[in-house]
């Protein structure tokens, strides 16, 4: 995968999204999607995709990418060099898109623009994604994370072949490029090909900085939306701008609502029957704990109070040794499962802004040093920042 990281600098996010979409549609060497698809089929049905979004460690940064999956060379029936061919294809699409006179192909642009608009419009059909998108407008107001990386519908409608190509050129000239590979290979061919084909580019790269902690509001903000739906979704954001013990925070999040034996699951879902699901996850860079729950509309307020009660219980009373052991076992299982899949590439990509990059094994060793006292100290730093509800009627 070739990842390109750039700042959100006030220009149209939709232009970058359309530019990213277009990279895997065709290129000068394979000028139509049909020709490109045929070539991919000959590479043992390899897959190629491109998109734009954010990565966890740089959620205030744009991440555009192109890449995919190809069979390892050792399994090729006739000794084909699949890794080399696929890497060359990625570089061709990245550096020689179908364009002329400072503009993408008009037909390709129209197709990608329509695809982007469909993506934006379709969010309303996935209620959880719709709630997350709208809640961010309040939780991260004034921050880059306030809006989706792919932009708004209004922006998408204004995209032209020239504006999308200008965004592409800016990506290639100023973006920080990371090449990430995962699999059985030593990836010597990948390293050689990307070095050769990208080294000749004229670039002025801006350094990447880690996302800043999200500032805590002076008082909690409340927001809601209504849609035709029977259930409701509750999202709560707690912020801890001063948090520094990210290992303790990881285990705290798991104990609170990040595993099937969590306090949210046991106390809010099972004992009180207040919700269909209730969980949480934390962003160590933004210092934000996000709670997500599916509830009956009449239980929104009760669930909100129950979530706060569970957080305060840890803040005031800490966690048990049994809870800590369960969280460590869960974390170890998650890390072990990740090591056996291509998800390991995301693990390392997530650490590109860190001073020291840790392997899953090294990270686990740090988790094992965490004490109940450290978890309680991390929990005490969180304060309620935003409450958002999506339901069939305004009950917040």
VENZI-V132616 format. One record per backbone hydrogen bond with DSSP energy under -1.0 kcal/mol. NH is the residue of the N-H (numbers start at 1). CO is the residue of the C=O. If there is no record, write none. Layout:
# VENZI-V132616
<<NH | CO> <NH | CO>>
This chain:
# VENZI-V132616
<<2 | 66> <3 | 178> <4 | 64> <5 | 176> <6 | 62> <17 | 13> <18 | 14> <19 | 15> <20 | 16> <21 | 17> <22 | 18> <25 | 22> <26 | 22> <27 | 30> <28 | 96> <36 | 32> <37 | 33> <38 | 34> <39 | 35> <40 | 36> <41 | 37> <42 | 38> <45 | 41> <46 | 40> <47 | 69> <49 | 67> <51 | 65> <53 | 63> <61 | 58> <62 | 6> <63 | 53> <64 | 4> <65 | 51> <66 | 2> <67 | 49> <69 | 47> <75 | 72> <76 | 73> <82 | 80> <85 | 81> <86 | 82> <87 | 83> <88 | 84> <89 | 85> <90 | 86> <91 | 87> <92 | 88> <93 | 89> <94 | 90> <95 | 91> <96 | 92> <99 | 97> <100 | 103> <104 | 161> <105 | 98> <109 | 105> <110 | 106> <111 | 107> <112 | 108> <113 | 109> <114 | 110> <115 | 111> <116 | 112> <117 | 113> <118 | 114> <119 | 115> <120 | 116> <121 | 117> <122 | 118> <124 | 121> <125 | 122> <126 | 123> <130 | 126> <131 | 127> <132 | 128> <133 | 129> <134 | 130> <135 | 131> <136 | 132> <138 | 135> <139 | 135> <140 | 136> <141 | 138> <143 | 140> <146 | 143> <147 | 144> <151 | 148> <156 | 152> <157 | 153> <159 | 156> <164 | 160> <165 | 161> <166 | 162> <167 | 163> <168 | 164> <169 | 165> <170 | 166> <171 | 167> <172 | 168> <173 | 169> <174 | 170> <175 | 171> <176 | 5> <178 | 3> <180 | 1> <191 | 187> <192 | 188> <193 | 189> <194 | 190> <195 | 191> <196 | 192> <197 | 193> <198 | 194> <199 | 195> <201 | 198> <204 | 173> <206 | 174> <211 | 57> <214 | 286> <221 | 385> <223 | 387> <225 | 389> <227 | 391> <229 | 227> <232 | 295> <233 | 390> <234 | 293> <235 | 388> <236 | 291> <237 | 386> <238 | 289> <239 | 383> <240 | 287> <243 | 240> <246 | 244> <249 | 245> <250 | 246> <251 | 247> <252 | 248> <253 | 249> <254 | 250> <255 | 251> <256 | 252> <257 | 253> <258 | 254> <262 | 259> <263 | 255> <264 | 256> <266 | 262> <267 | 263> <268 | 264> <269 | 264> <270 | 265> <271 | 266> <272 | 267> <274 | 268> <276 | 294> <279 | 292> <280 | 257> <281 | 290> <283 | 288> <287 | 283> <288 | 283> <289 | 238> <290 | 281> <291 | 236> <292 | 279> <293 | 234> <294 | 277> <295 | 232> <299 | 296> <300 | 297> <303 | 299> <304 | 300> <305 | 301> <306 | 302> <307 | 303> <308 | 304> <309 | 305> <310 | 306> <311 | 307> <312 | 308> <313 | 309> <314 | 310> <315 | 311> <316 | 312> <317 | 313> <318 | 314> <324 | 320> <325 | 321> <326 | 322> <327 | 323> <328 | 324> <329 | 325> <330 | 326> <331 | 327> <332 | 328> <333 | 329> <334 | 330> <335 | 331> <336 | 332> <337 | 333> <338 | 334> <339 | 335> <341 | 338> <344 | 341> <345 | 342> <347 | 343> <348 | 344> <349 | 345> <350 | 346> <351 | 348> <352 | 349> <354 | 351> <363 | 359> <364 | 360> <365 | 361> <366 | 362> <367 | 363> <368 | 364> <370 | 367> <375 | 371> <376 | 372> <377 | 373> <378 | 374> <379 | 375> <380 | 376> <381 | 378> <382 | 379> <383 | 239> <385 | 237> <386 | 237> <387 | 221> <388 | 235> <389 | 223> <390 | 233> <391 | 225> <395 | 393>>
